[in-house]
Amino acid sequence: MNLQELNAYAIAGKVDELNLISMEGGIYLLEARMHGAPYPLSDTHGHMMSLRSVEHAREVLRSFPKLHFNLVHTVVHDEMCGLVAEIEQPLKMPIT
């Protein structure tokens, strides 16, 4: 899904929430969730859209309708060691 498609879905009220996923190395990925399914955002070249910060995401989404927007920190054990954390869930915080 690209930004134009996301905007169209948001206007139609089909987007449940947006998640800005914080990855190791200061990389942020944007994901839309519709009907419980994740839809990662792609840039104009079809690559995963990478953002620099929460503020950068706000800039990109400035003209969009108001949506539930969360910052999600992934579980460090999964990223760094490849281990599955059985109890821990990603930390999810709402962004205003």
Secondary structure, DSSP 8 states (H G I E B T S, - for coil): --HHHHHHHHHTT---EEEEEEETTTEEEEEEEETTEEEE-B-TTSSB-EES-HHHHHHHTTTS----EEEEE--HHHHHT----SS---EEEE--
